[in-house]
């Protein structure tokens, strides 16, 4: 898991650590309370509490470290358990033995029984293993809740994306314009009409076949956006153009959420004025780990109605799928969107 979960255990520590510092020395016979004045006894138990704190906190931090360094998988789970078990024994045993030995040398235990020290260390090790096991159970429950929440968020984002795709599929203006264009081509240029019809079919086939997928090859998305832009090009002619500076070879090695580029091209068409004298040019390129979509800014004086959730929804999908956000740059001369891509 990329996200490091943290247990809110402040109250448990405030109660548990002093309790262990008080109980363990008495249960194992390490200390004879009758040999100490009140102030000496308080000082001794404060020392035991410090030992309990160092053992407890140290094991918790070891657990965080081991979990952070171990990738999440079924096999890794057993590696975490084994590593934590040995880390508990080594850390708790060495630390508690050393600190308690120091206390014995400075205490009134004139004839200390080595068995008391050994039994105390063993009890501390057992307590540390038990506490770490409780933490691990809590972590597993937190991870389960986090994964369920993440899946739910992803499903919501997918549902929103599918809804947007469905809106594009049945958008009456797009269908009306496409049919008008096709009707015009049938009477004027039957060969172009057939090509237009075939391209329109490929566009809708891509949307329908990929709406259930989280990621597609960048090459497939580039092919789709080329077909989609062809339909727009027939309608707007020289008023729009698109330059794709991505080779087939580079596009073969990356993954991208489907219908991502179409949303950006559609945004550029919706929000900008353009004509054959002042055409709209959309540039699509690749740089480092991003696909960059850029167009010049020429805002419409009468903007078309829009849901205004296109970029937000696209950003949410990226955040859930890649743990990265899309980058938007608007300098009032050009509008640039950078989409993170994943290596295949």
RODRENKOL-766031 format. One record per atom (N, C-alpha, C): residue in three letters; x, y, z. Coordinates in pm, whole numbers, plus 32768, in hexadecimal, padded with zeros to 4 digits. Example, Ala and Ser with C-alpha at 12.3 -4.5 7.8 and 13.67 -1.06 7.14 Angstrom:
<recs>
ALA85277DC7830C;ALA84CE7E3E830C;ALA85287EB6830C;SER85057F1F82C4;SER85577F9682CA;SER850A80038313;
</recs>
This chain:
<recs>
UNK80547F8A8000;UNK800080008000;UNK8058807B8000;UNK803A80DC7FA9;UNK808981547FA1;UNK807081B08018;UNK7FF681B38046;UNK7FD5820A80B6;UNK7FFA81C68138;UNK80458210818E;UNK806F81DA820F;UNK800181F78275;UNK7FBF818F82A5;UNK7F56819F8308;UNK7F9381B48392;UNK7F54820483E2;UNK7F8582238468;UNK7F15820A84CB;UNK7F3681C18537;UNK7ED481A2859F;UNK7ED382118606;UNK7E5D82438627;UNK7E5082A78691;UNK7E4C825E8717;UNK7EC0824F8756;UNK7ECC81FD87CE;UNK7EF7824C8849;UNK7EE282CF8846;UNK7F12832488B3;UNK7ED582FC8939;UNK7E5182E8893C;UNK7E0E82C789BA;UNK7E3C823F89ED;UNK7E4A81DF8992;UNK7E76815989B9;UNK7F01815E89F6;UNK7F5A81AE89BC;UNK7FE181BA89F2;UNK7FE081FC8A7C;UNK7F8D82638A8B;UNK7F8882A98B0C;UNK7F5D824C8B7E;UNK7F0A81E98B5C;UNK7EDD818A8BC2;UNK7F36810F8BC7;UNK7F5880D88B51;UNK7F9F80598B4B;UNK802F805E8B79;UNK807780C78B52;UNK810680CD8B75;UNK811B80D78C0C;UNK80D881328C55;UNK80E981338CE8;UNK80BB80B18D2A;UNK805080758CF2;UNK801F7FF78D2B;UNK80897F8A8D20;UNK80CB7F818CAD;UNK81367F1D8C9D;UNK81AC7F3C8CF7;UNK81CF7FBE8D02;UNK823D7FE48D5A;UNK82227FC48DEB;UNK81A47FC18E12;UNK817F7FA28E9C;UNK81717F0C8EB4;UNK81317EC78E55;UNK810D7E3A8E6C;UNK81827DDA8E58;UNK81CD7DE98DEB;UNK82317D848DC7;UNK829A7D708E33;UNK82D77DD98E6A;UNK833D7DC18ED3;UNK83037D798F4D;UNK82857D948F6F;UNK82487D528FE2;UNK82227CC28FC4;UNK81F07CAA8F4A;UNK81C87C218F27;UNK82407BC48F1F;UNK82B27BF88EF5;UNK83297BA38EE5;UNK83837BA38F61;UNK83617BF28FC4;UNK83B37BF7903D;UNK84347C42902D;UNK843E7C988FC8;UNK84BA7CE18FB1;UNK84D47D469020;UNK84697D7E9059;UNK84797DE490BF;UNK84367DB99142;UNK847A7DD591B1;UNK84427DBF9237;UNK841E7E49926F;UNK839D7E6B926C;UNK83717EF2928F;UNK83967F1B931D;UNK83A77EBC937B;UNK83C37EDD9406;UNK844D7F1A9419;UNK84A57F0C93B9;UNK852E7F3D93C6;UNK853D7FD0939C;UNK84D0800F9371;UNK84DC80959339;UNK848280F89382;UNK84B68173938F;UNK846281DE93C3;UNK83FD82059357;UNK839D825C937C;UNK83368284931B;UNK837482C692A0;UNK83D1832292B8;UNK840F83679246;UNK8462830891F2;UNK84A782AB9232;UNK84F6824991E7;UNK849C81EC9196;UNK842B81C691D1;UNK83CD81719188;UNK839281B79110;UNK836D82379124;UNK8337828490B2;UNK83A0828F9043;UNK841D82AB906A;UNK848882B79007;UNK849D82338FBD;UNK849581C39008;UNK84A781408FC9;UNK843A81258F62;UNK83BD81418F89;UNK834E81258F2D;UNK834C81858EB7;UNK837B81FF8ECC;UNK838C82598E5A;UNK83F482218DF9;UNK845D81E78E30;UNK84C381A98DDB;UNK848881338D8E;UNK843980DE8DD3;UNK83F9806D8D8F;UNK8399809E8D22;UNK8356810F8D3F;UNK82FA81478CDB;UNK834781768C60;UNK83BD81B28C77;UNK841181DB8C05;UNK843B81628BB4;UNK846280F68BFA;UNK8486807A8BB4;UNK841080488B60;UNK839880478B9D;UNK832180188B55;UNK830580718ADC;UNK831980F58AED;UNK830381518A7D;UNK836481358A0A;UNK83E481258A2B;UNK8448810D89C3;UNK842F8089897B;UNK8407802389C6;UNK83E97FA28987;UNK836E7FAE892E;UNK83047FEA8964;UNK82867FF8891A;UNK829A804D889C;UNK82CD80C688B0;UNK82DB81238840;UNK833F80F087D9;UNK83AB80B38808;UNK840E807E87AB;UNK83D680108753;UNK83857FB6878E;UNK83497F4B873F;UNK82E37F8086DB;UNK82987FE88704;UNK8237802486A9;UNK827E80628631;UNK82EC80AA864D;UNK833580E985DF;UNK837980818587;UNK83A8801485C2;UNK83DD7FA68570;UNK83727F6E8514;UNK82F87F61854A;UNK828A7F2C84FA;UNK826B7F8A8485;UNK8265800D849F;UNK824E806D8433;UNK82BB806183C9;UNK8337805683F6;UNK83A880508398;UNK83A17FD18343;UNK838A7F5F8383;UNK83877EE0833A;UNK83137EDE82D7;UNK82A07F118302;UNK822C7F1382A8;UNK82447F708231;UNK82867FE3824D;UNK829F804281E0;UNK8301800B8179;UNK835D7FB681A6;UNK83C47F7F814D;UNK83987EFE8108;UNK83247EC9812D;UNK82F67E4B80F4;UNK827F7E63809A;UNK82857E3C8018;UNK82137E4F7FBF;UNK819C7DFC7FEB;UNK81267E2F7FCC;UNK80AC7DEB7FF8;UNK808B7D767F9D;UNK80887CFF7FD6;UNK80607C867F8F;UNK80487C197FF7;UNK800F7BA97FCA;UNK7FF47B3D8028;UNK80767B03805F;UNK80DE7AF7800B;UNK815E7AC3803A;UNK81A27B298095;UNK81957BA88073;UNK81D57C1080C4;UNK81997C14814F;UNK811A7BF0815C;UNK80DA7BF081E1;UNK81257B948240;UNK814A7B1D8211;UNK81927ABE8267;UNK82207AF08283;UNK825D7B358222;UNK82E27B6E823A;UNK82DB7BD982A6;UNK82717C2882A4;UNK825F7C8F830A;UNK82537C508394;UNK82017BE7839D;UNK81EB7BA4841E;UNK826D7B6A8454;UNK82B97B2583FE;UNK83377AE88429;UNK839C7B538451;UNK83A67BBC8400;UNK84057C27841E;UNK83E17C6C84A1;UNK83607C8584B6;UNK83357CC48532;UNK83517C6C85AB;UNK833D7BE9859C;UNK83537B8B860A;UNK83E57B908638;UNK84417B8785D8;UNK84CF7B8985FD;UNK84FA7C13862D;UNK84C27C7C85F0;UNK84E47D04861B;UNK84B67D1C86AA;UNK843D7CEA86CC;UNK840A7CF68755;UNK84697CB487B9;UNK84937C3A8799;UNK84E97BEE87F5;UNK856F7C338808;UNK85AF7C578799;UNK86357C9187A1;UNK86317D1A87E4;UNK85D97D7187B2;UNK85D57DF987E9;UNK85A77DF9887A;UNK85367DB88897;UNK85007DBA891F;UNK855D7D758981;UNK85987D058958;UNK85F17CBB89B2;UNK866E7D0889D5;UNK86B27D3C896F;UNK87307D848989;UNK87167E0489D7;UNK86B37E5189AE;UNK86987ED089EF;UNK866F7EBE8A81;UNK860D7E668A98;UNK85DB7E558B21;UNK86457E168B7A;UNK86907DB58B48;UNK86F97D778B9A;UNK87627DDD8BC4;UNK878B7E338B66;UNK87EF7E978B86;UNK87BE7EFF8BE9;UNK87457F328BD3;UNK87107F9A8C2B;UNK86EE7F648CB5;UNK86B77EEC8CBC;UNK86957EB48D3E;UNK87137E8C8D8C;UNK877A7E658D44;UNK87FA7E478D86;UNK88337EC48DC7;UNK88287F338D81;UNK88567FB28DBA;UNK88077FD58E38;UNK87837FBD8E34;UNK87317FDA8EAA;UNK875B7F838F21;UNK87747F048F08;UNK879D7EA88F73;UNK881F7ED68FB5;UNK88807F068F64;UNK88FF7F348F9B;UNK88EF7FAE8FF5;UNK888780008FD8;UNK887180799027;UNK880580679090;UNK87CC7FF0909B;UNK875B7FDB90F4;UNK87897FA7917D;UNK87257F8A91D2;UNK873F7F4F9256;UNK87367EB79252;UNK87347E7E91DA;UNK872D7DEC91CF;UNK87BA7DB691E1;UNK87E17DA6925F;UNK886C7D80927C;UNK888F7CF69249;UNK882F7C9E924B;UNK88497C14921A;UNK87E57BF591AB;UNK87F47C3A9139;UNK87927C2790CF;UNK87947B989099;UNK871C7B689081;UNK870E7AE19049;UNK87117AEB8FB0;UNK87757AAE8F6E;UNK877B7AB78EDB;UNK86FD7A848E99;UNK86BA7A238EDA;UNK864079EE8E9F;UNK85D47A5A8E93;UNK85D27AB88EF4;UNK85717B248EEE;UNK85887B7D8E74;UNK86087B998E5B;UNK86297BEC8DE6;UNK86037BA48D65;UNK86267B238D5D;UNK86077AD58CE4;UNK85727ACC8CCF;UNK85277AAD8D3B;UNK84967AA08D2E;UNK84567B258D08;UNK848C7B958D3E;UNK84567C198D1B;UNK846C7C378C87;UNK84E57C188C57;UNK85027C2F8BC8;UNK84A67BDA8B70;UNK84927B5C8B99;UNK84397B048B4B;UNK83AB7B388B4A;UNK837C7B688BBD;UNK82F47B9F8BC3;UNK82E87C1B8B6A;UNK83507C6E8B6B;UNK834F7CE58B16;UNK834B7CBF8A82;UNK839A7C598A5C;UNK839B7C2B89D1;UNK83117BF689A9;UNK82D57BA58A03;UNK82507B6F89E5;UNK81EA7BE089D9;UNK81F17C428A35;UNK81947CB38A2F;UNK81A87D0389AF;UNK82277D168987;UNK82437D61890C;UNK820A7D198891;UNK821D7C95888D;UNK81E67C46881D;UNK814E7C4D881B;UNK81127C458891;UNK80807C4A889A;UNK804C7CD2886C;UNK808C7D3D889B;UNK80607DC48875;UNK80737DDB87E0;UNK80E57DAD87AB;UNK80FD7DBD871C;UNK80967D7086CB;UNK806F7CFB86FB;UNK80097CAC86B7;UNK7F847CF686B6;UNK7F637D3A8726;UNK7EE87D8A872A;UNK7EEF7DFA86C4;UNK7F627E3D86BE;UNK7F747EA7865B;UNK7F627E7185CD;UNK7F9B7DFB85B4;UNK7F927DC1852E;UNK7F017DA48509;UNK7EB47D728568;UNK7E257D59854F;UNK7DDE7DDD852E;UNK7E007E46857B;UNK7DC37ECA8561;UNK7DEA7EFB84D6;UNK7E6A7EE984B2;UNK7E987F13842E;UNK7E4D7EC983BF;UNK7E3B7E4783D0;UNK7DF47DFA8369;UNK7D667E2B8359;UNK7D247E4C83CA;UNK7C9C7E8183C1;UNK7C9A7F0B837F;UNK7CFE7F5E83A0;UNK7D067FE18361;UNK7D1F7FD582CB;UNK7D797F7982A6;UNK7D967F658218;UNK7D1B7F3381CE;UNK7CD17ED9820E;UNK7C577EA681D0;UNK7BF37F1781BA;UNK7BE27F6B8221;UNK7B847FDB8214;UNK7BB5803E81AB;UNK7C39805881A9;UNK7C7180B58147;UNK7C5F808080B9;UNK7C7D7FFF80A4;UNK7C6E7FC5801F;UNK7BDD7FC47FF1;UNK7B827FA5804F;UNK7AF47FA8802B;UNK7AC880368006;UNK7AFB80988053;UNK7AD981228035;UNK7B12814D7FAF;UNK7B8E81237F93;UNK7BCE81477F15;UNK7B8581087E9E;UNK7B5D80897EAF;UNK7B1280467E44;UNK7A8D808D7E2D;UNK7A4D80B57E9B;UNK79CD80FB7E8F;UNK79E081807E47;UNK7A4A81CA7E69;UNK7A6582497E27;UNK7A8282337D94;UNK7ACE81C97D77;UNK7AED81AC7CEC;UNK7A6F81887C9E;UNK7A16813D7CDD;UNK7998811B7C9B;UNK794481977C7F;UNK794481F47CE0;UNK78F982707CCC;UNK793582C07C58;UNK79BC82C97C57;UNK79FE83137BEC;UNK79E582D17B65;UNK79E9824A7B64;UNK79CE82037AE6;UNK793F821B7AB9;UNK78E3821C7B1B;UNK785782347AF9;UNK784582C07ABE;UNK788B83217AF7;UNK788383A97AC2;UNK78BF83AF7A36;UNK7930836A7A23;UNK796F8369799F;UNK791583267938;UNK78D682B77962;UNK787A82737907;UNK780282CA78E6;UNK77D48316794B;UNK7764836F7933;UNK778A83DB78CF;UNK7803841478E0;UNK783084797881;UNK783E843D77F5;UNK787483C377EE;UNK78818381776C;UNK77F88367772F;UNK7798833E7784;UNK771183247754;UNK76D283A57720;UNK76EA84157767;UNK76B684967739;UNK76EF84B876B0;UNK7770849B769E;UNK77AD84B6761C;UNK7772845E75B0;UNK775183E175D7;UNK771983847574;UNK769083B27544;UNK763E83E2759F;UNK75B38401757C;UNK759C84997573;UNK760A84E8757A;UNK75FB85787571;UNK75B2859C74F0;UNK753E85DB74F9;UNK74ED85F37480;UNK7533864E741C;UNK758186B1744D;UNK75C5870A73EF;UNK763086C073A0;UNK767A866973E5;UNK76E3861E739F;UNK76A485BF7339;UNK763C85787363;UNK75FA851B7308;UNK75BC85677292;UNK757885D772B3;UNK753886257249;UNK759F865871E5;UNK760D868F7218;UNK767686C271BF;UNK76B78653716E;UNK76CB85DF71AE;UNK7708856E7168;UNK76AE853C70F7;UNK762B85337114;UNK75CD850470AE;UNK75C08569703B;UNK75C185E9705F;UNK75BC86506FF6;UNK763786496F9D;UNK76AB863A6FDD;UNK7726862F6F8F;UNK772585B46F37;UNK76F785446F6E;UNK76F184C76F21;UNK768F84D56EAD;UNK761D85146EC6;UNK75B985296E5B;UNK75F3857F6DEA;UNK763A85E76E11;UNK7678863E6DAD;UNK76DF85F26D5A;UNK7731859F6D9E;UNK779885556D56;UNK775D84EB6CF9;UNK76EE84B16D21;UNK76B184486CCE;UNK768A84806C46;UNK765884FA6C46;UNK762C85356BC6;UNK76A085716B78;UNK7706859F6BBF;UNK777485E36B79;UNK77ED85896B62;UNK780A85336BC1;UNK788584E26BB9;UNK786E845B6BFE;UNK783383FC6BB6;UNK7810837A6BF2;UNK788883326C31;UNK78FE833B6BF4;UNK797282F76C2D;UNK799883336CB5;UNK799683B86CBD;UNK79B283FA6D3C;UNK794683DC6DA3;UNK78CA83CE6D73;UNK785C83AD6DCD;UNK787183246E0D;UNK789F82C66DBD;UNK78B882416DF3;UNK792982446E59;UNK7994828F6E3A;UNK7A04829A6E98;UNK79D682DF6F19;UNK798383456F0A;UNK794F838C6F7F;UNK78FA832E6FD5;UNK78A682E16F96;UNK785082836FDE;UNK78A382197026;UNK790881E46FE3;UNK795F817F7021;UNK79AC81BA7099;UNK79DA82357089;UNK7A23827570F6;UNK79C8828F716D;UNK794F82BC7151;UNK78ED82D371BC;UNK78D182517207;UNK78C881E371C0;UNK78B1816171FF;UNK792881397256;UNK79A381557227;UNK7A1A81337277;UNK7A1F818572F7;UNK79F6820372EF;UNK79F682597365;UNK7998822173CF;UNK791F820073A7;UNK78BF81CC7408;UNK78E481407439;UNK792180F173E1;UNK794C806B740A;UNK79B880757475;UNK7A1380D47466;UNK7A7E80E774C9;UNK7A42810F7550;UNK79E5816D754F;UNK79A6819A75CC;UNK795F81277612;UNK791380DB75C5;UNK78C6806D7600;UNK79207FFD7633;UNK798A7FDD75EA;UNK79DE7F6B760F;UNK7A407F8C7680;UNK7A59800D769A;UNK7ABD803176FF;UNK7A838076777A;UNK7A0180867780;UNK79C980CD77F2;UNK79D8807E7874;UNK79EF7FFA786C;UNK7A037FA978E4;UNK7A967F9F790C;UNK7AEF7FCD78B6;UNK7B7E7FC178D1;UNK7BB3803D7917;UNK7C1580287970;UNK7C52809879B6;UNK7CC180D87963;UNK7D0D8085791A;UNK7D7E80B878CE;UNK7D8080777844;UNK7DB280C177E2;UNK7DC6808D775B;UNK7E5180B8772C;UNK7E82807876C4;UNK7F0080A2768A;UNK7EF381307653;UNK7F5A817F7665;UNK7F598207762F;UNK7F4582027597;UNK7F7C819D7558;UNK7F6A818F74C7;UNK7ED7818474A2;UNK7E8A813774F1;UNK7DFB812774D5;UNK7DB081AB74E8;UNK7DD781F67550;UNK7D9582767569;UNK7DB782DB74FB;UNK7E3382D774CB;UNK7E5B8330745D;UNK7E0D830F73DF;UNK7DFD828F73C3;UNK7DB08264734D;UNK7D1F8292735A;UNK7CE8828573D3;UNK7C5D82AF73EA;UNK7C4D834573D7;UNK7CA983947413;UNK7C9A84257409;UNK7CAF84547379;UNK7CFF840C732C;UNK7D11842D729E;UNK7C8E84187253;UNK7C4B83A8726F;UNK7BCA838E7230;UNK7B6183F5725A;UNK7B60841472DC;UNK7B0184767310;UNK7B1984FF72D0;UNK7B97852572C5;UNK7BB585A8728C;UNK7B9685AC71F6;UNK7BA0853A71B4;UNK7B7B85347126;UNK7AE9855E7113;UNK7A928530716C;UNK7A0585557164;UNK79F385EC7176;UNK7A3F862471D6;UNK7A3886B471EB;UNK7A7187007173;UNK7AD986CA713A;UNK7B1C870C70CA;UNK7ABF87157050;UNK7A7286AD7037;UNK7A1486AF6FC7;UNK79AE871E6FDC;UNK798687347058;UNK792187997077;UNK795A88267074;UNK79D1883A70B5;UNK7A0688C170C1;UNK7A6F88E27058;UNK7A998880700C;UNK7AF888946F9E;UNK7B7A88D46FCF;UNK7BA289446F8F;UNK7C2389816FAE;UNK7C1F89D8702C;UNK7BAC89DB7070;UNK7BA18A2C70EA;UNK7BE589EA7162;UNK7C0189687157;UNK7C44892271C3;UNK7CB188C9718A;UNK7D1488AE71DB;UNK7D7D884F71B4;UNK7DB788137233;UNK7DF1879E7224;UNK7E2F875A7296;UNK7EB58721726A;UNK7F1A873972B9;UNK7FA18706729E;UNK7FC486A3730D;UNK7FDD862772E7;UNK800285BF7348;UNK809685A17339;UNK80E385C4739D;UNK817385B17399;UNK819B853873EE;UNK815684CB73DA;UNK8172844F7424;UNK817F83DE73BE;UNK81F0839B73C0;UNK8205832E7362;UNK81BF82AF7393;UNK81A582567337;UNK816681D6735C;UNK81BC818873BF;UNK8241819273B0;UNK829B81477407;UNK829181797498;UNK829381FC74AC;UNK828882317534;UNK81FD821B756D;UNK819782217519;UNK810E820F7548;UNK80F3817E7571;UNK814781227543;UNK813480947562;UNK8160807275F0;UNK81B080C9762E;UNK81ED80A976AF;UNK81A980EA7726;UNK8138812C7710;UNK80F68174777B;UNK806181537782;UNK802A816777FA;UNK7F9B81527812;UNK7F5B81D5783B;UNK7ED981E1781C;UNK7E90825C783A;UNK7DFC8237784D;UNK7DB3827D78A3;UNK7D23826278AF;UNK7CDD827D782A;UNK7C8082287803;UNK7C3D823B7782;UNK7BE782B97780;UNK7BDC82F37708;UNK7B88836976EE;UNK7BBC83E47738;UNK7C3C83E27760;UNK7C77845677A2;UNK7C9084C7773F;UNK7CCE84A776CE;UNK7CF1850D766D;UNK7C748549762D;UNK7C0E84F57618;UNK7B91852775DC;UNK7B5285937631;UNK7B59858376B7;UNK7B1F85E77710;UNK7B66866E7700;UNK7BE9866B76EB;UNK7C3486E776DD;UNK7C1C87287655;UNK7C1486D775ED;UNK7BF6870D7568;UNK7B6A874A7568;UNK7B0B870475A5;UNK7A82873775AD;UNK7A7D87BB75F9;UNK7ACA87C67666;UNK7AD1884276B2;UNK7B0488B5765C;UNK7B6D889A760F;UNK7BA6890275BA;UNK7B4089327552;UNK7AF388D67518;UNK7A8E88FA74B5;UNK7A1E894B74F6;UNK79F48921756D;UNK7983896275B0;UNK79A189F075DC;UNK7A1C8A07760D;UNK7A378A837654;UNK7A838AEC7601;UNK7AA18ACD7584;UNK7AED8B2C7533;UNK7AA58B4F74B2;UNK7AB58BCC7487;UNK7A858BF57404;UNK7AF28BDA739C;UNK7AC88BB37323;UNK7B2A8B9672BB;UNK7AE68BA37234;UNK7B378BBB71CF;UNK7B058BC87146;UNK7B788BA370E8;UNK7B5B8BA17066;UNK7BC58B817007;UNK7C308BED7005;UNK7C098C6A7026;UNK7C6A8CD6702B;UNK7CBD8CCE70AC;UNK7C7C8CA07115;UNK7CC28C937195;UNK7CA68C0871CB;UNK7CEA8BA37196;UNK7CCB8B1771BB;UNK7CF98AF57249;UNK7CBA8A8F727D;UNK7CE08A5772FF;UNK7D3D89E072E7;UNK7DB389E67321;UNK7E14897A7312;UNK7E2889357399;UNK7E1C88B47399;UNK7E3088637412;UNK7EAD880F73FF;UNK7F0C881F7459;UNK7F8987D37452;UNK7F88876674BC;UNK7FAB86ED7494;UNK7FB5867B74F0;UNK8043864674E8;UNK808886487559;UNK8114861C755B;UNK812D85CC75DA;UNK81A6859675E5;UNK81CC8548765A;UNK8251857D768E;UNK8259858C7712;UNK82D485BE7750;UNK82E2857F77D8;UNK8352853E77EF;UNK836984F7786F;UNK82F884957886;UNK82AF84A678F3;UNK824284497914;UNK81B9848778FF;UNK81AF84E378A0;UNK812F85277889;UNK810E852A77F3;UNK808C852177D6;UNK805985477753;UNK802785D67761;UNK8055862C770A;UNK803786BB7714;UNK7FD886E276A3;UNK7F66871E76C9;UNK7F04874E7668;UNK7EFF87E67677;UNK7F1C882D7608;UNK7F2888BF760C;UNK7ED288FC759D;UNK7E8C896975BD;UNK7E4589B57558;UNK7E498A49757B;UNK7E468A9D7513;UNK7E458B2E7529;UNK7DBF8B587564;UNK7DC18BC275B7;UNK7D488BF275F9;UNK7D058C5D75A4;UNK7C858C497589;UNK7C328CAE7547;UNK7BA38C977575;UNK7B878CBF75F0;UNK7B0A8C9F7632;UNK7A908CCF75E2;UNK7A298C7C75E3;UNK79AA8CA075A3;UNK79698D1675EC;UNK792F8D6E75A2;UNK78E48DDB75E0;UNK78608DA87619;UNK78288D4275D9;UNK77AE8D00760B;UNK77CC8C6C761F;UNK78068C4A7692;UNK782F8BBE76A7;UNK77B98B5E76A7;UNK77D38AE37677;UNK776D8A7B7677;UNK77558A4A7705;UNK76D98A1E7723;UNK76BE89E377A7;UNK7716896877BC;UNK774C89597834;UNK77A288E77852;UNK778E88BD78E2;UNK77A7883E78FE;UNK779788097986;UNK7808883879E2;UNK787A886579A6;UNK78EC889779F2;UNK792A882E7A4E;UNK791387AE7A32;UNK795087467A85;UNK79B286F17A35;UNK79C8871779B5;UNK7A1E86C57961;UNK7AAB86B87997;UNK7AEF872979AD;UNK7B79872479E0;UNK7B7D86EE7A6E;UNK7B1B87147AC0;UNK7B1786E47B4A;UNK7B07864D7B4E;UNK7AAE86187AFC;UNK7A9985877AF7;UNK7B1585407AC3;UNK7B53857A7A5E;UNK7BCD853F7A26;UNK7C3C853E7A8E;UNK7C4785A97ADB;UNK7CAD85B27B45;UNK7C9385487BB0;UNK7C1485347BD6;UNK7BF384D07C3B;UNK7C1684437C0A;UNK7BFC84277B8D;UNK7C1E83A47B56;UNK7CB4838D7B5C;UNK7D0083F27B36;UNK7D9283E67B3A;UNK7DC483D47BC8;UNK7D8B841E7C26;UNK7DB884177CB0;UNK7DA2838A7CE8;UNK7D34834C7CC3;UNK7D1482C77CF6;UNK7D65825A7CAF;UNK7D7D826C7C2F;UNK7DBF82047BE1;UNK7E57820C7BE9;UNK7E8E82857BED;UNK7F1F82947BE4;UNK7F5B82D97C5E;UNK7F0883057CBD;UNK7F3683507D32;UNK7F7683D57D0A;UNK7F5684057C93;UNK7F8C84847C63;UNK7F1B84DA7C2C;UNK7F2E855C7C30;UNK7ECB85B97BFD;UNK7EF085E57B70;UNK7E8A860C7B25;UNK7EA7864D7AA6;UNK7ED686DB7AC5;UNK7F2787127A6B;UNK7F5C879A7A7D;UNK7F1B87F67A17;UNK7EE588667A45;UNK7EA288C579ED;UNK7EEB894A79F4;UNK7F0E89807980;UNK7F4F8A027978;UNK7EFD8A5C791C;UNK7EDA8AD1794F;UNK7E8B8B317902;UNK7ECC8BBA790F;UNK7F128BE578A6;UNK7F558C6778A9;UNK7F0B8CCE7856;UNK7E8C8CAF7835;UNK7E328D0777EA;UNK7E5B8D177758;UNK7EC78CD97731;UNK7EEC8CD276A4;UNK7EE08C437670;UNK7F008BE476C6;UNK7EF18B5776A2;UNK7EBF8B09771B;UNK7E778A9F76FF;UNK7E418A477766;UNK7E8689C17758;UNK7EC8899677C4;UNK7F1B891C77BE;UNK7EEE88BD782B;UNK7ED988407804;UNK7EB987D87864;UNK7F1F87677855;UNK7F5A873D78C7;UNK7FBC86D178C5;UNK7F7F8658790A;UNK7F7585EC78C0;UNK7F3A857178F2;UNK7FA9850F7918;UNK7FB184E27995;UNK8015847D79BA;UNK7FFD83FA796E;UNK806783BA7947;UNK805C833A7903;UNK80AD82D27950;UNK808482567944;UNK80C881E97988;UNK811881977924;UNK818E816C794D;UNK81DE811878F5;UNK81A5808C78F5;UNK81A080517880;UNK81647FCC7870;UNK81C57F61789F;
</recs>
